[in-house]
Amino acid sequence: MDQLAREDKVKDLLEKQKFNLQEIAQMTDPQIEYYHWLYFEDYVYDYM
């Protein structure tokens, strides 16, 4: 993941107040992508 995408996802997670900056700084790119997906991505099946 490029730096800009990482910064956007980190910003979203911080605004959601699920993690603090120190916790996020220790995460790998795949972990950030996972948590962003977990809290922000909607799927059609979520609404069925």
Buried (B, 14 or more C-beta within 10 A) or exposed (E): BEEEEBEEBBEBBBEEEEBEEEEBEEBEEEEBBEBBEEEEEEEEEEEE
